[in-house]
Each structure stands twice: as C-alpha cells, then as structure tokens.
Amino acid sequence: MRRPAGWGAVCVIPLVGLLVLLAEPSYDLVWENHPAHFWLVVLVGALSFALGFLLAEAAARRADARVLLIGVAFLATSGYLVLHALATPGVLLAGKNAGFQIASAIGLLEAGLFGAASAVRFHPETSAFLVRYRAVIYGLLVLHMAAWAAISLSTVPRRACEEVHVSLSSVVALAAPALALQTGSESGRVSGAYVTDGA
C-alpha cells in the first residue's frame, strides 16, 4: 500500500501547488535575470543530457529497452531545455522567439511519450531491436532538436507561439499524473527485478 500512496502523493502535490498559485497569484514571485537564466539552464540541461545518455547506454549493456527509453526521455527533456536556454532573449538573441516560448514544453511532451513507451512490456525481439538500433533513436531525436533550433531562429509570430505553448502545457499537465503513476509503477517492478537478479 505504501508504494501506490507514495506515487499518488507525487502526482497530487504539484497539482495542489498549481491550484494554490491560481487561487493566490501574489504567491507566484518573479525573478528575471537573463544571463543567470541562460547559464543555469544550459548547465542543468547539459548535465541532465549527459546523465540520460549514461543511463541509456547502461541499459543497453543490460539489453533493457524499457530503461533505455527512460534514458532517451531524459535526453529529450534536457536537450530541449538547452534549446530553451540558447534562445534566452538578450543573451544570444535580441528578443523572445518561438524556441524560447515553447521548446521546453515540446521537450516535456516528447519525454512523456518515451516515458509512456517505457511502461510497455516489449517482446524480447522488439527489445533487442530497440537496443541494437538505439543510435538511430539518438540520431532522430538530435535531428528533431536541430530542426527545432532552426525554427527557434525563425520569425514565428509570438501570439502563435503563446497559443501553442498553452496547448502543449495543458496536454502535459493533464497527461503527466497518469503517465507518472503508470511509468513509476512499472519502473518499480523493473527495479525489483534488478534487485532479484542481483541477489
């Protein structure tokens, strides 16, 4: 009973925080420093990307496609986080643009999809296929990030960016609790299997 209750709390607490901020906007403090934002987010994103790659490769050595996909989820969210930082207005670019507005939301959406896929019980042949061709997955992800970087440097209307950002954020907010609960439950089973194998 403890584990479901714990995962339930993980899903509920962020939503409670959001409701508190919506009910009392004065609690939502603002600190805006573009250079600090740039360096902090770049460093955090780069570190997360490196850890995600190490996790994915460690999973590949164990022929575990599900944990590999969790590592790829880290790569997705951290890679787009770096793009978000590179588009910080007033540092490398003069003002806000598409990349600054919605890159992090796209990274969260893609990471959620990879996380959901990691909860699937793959056939051994499918798992081996994903592990064998993981370089293709890495390459496609990086290619998509590069394409989005090009979009980030384009002149997409800010209003359109804000509308897409709100839509993606809504999708992530609605889907995240269910995905987190399911993925966390399955990851717990995987961890238990690892402990059993190690014993």
Secondary structure, 3 states (H helix, E strand, C coil): CHHHHHHHHHHHHHHHHHHHHHHCHHHCCCCCCHHHHHHHHHHHHHHHHHHHHHHHHHHHHCCCHHHHHHHHHHHHHHHHHHHHHHCCECCCECCCCHHHHHHHHHHHHHHHHHHHHCCCCCCHHHHHHHHHCHHHHHHHHHHHHHHHHHHHCCCCCHHHHHHHHHHHHHHHHHHHHHHHHHHHHHHHHHHHHHHHHHC
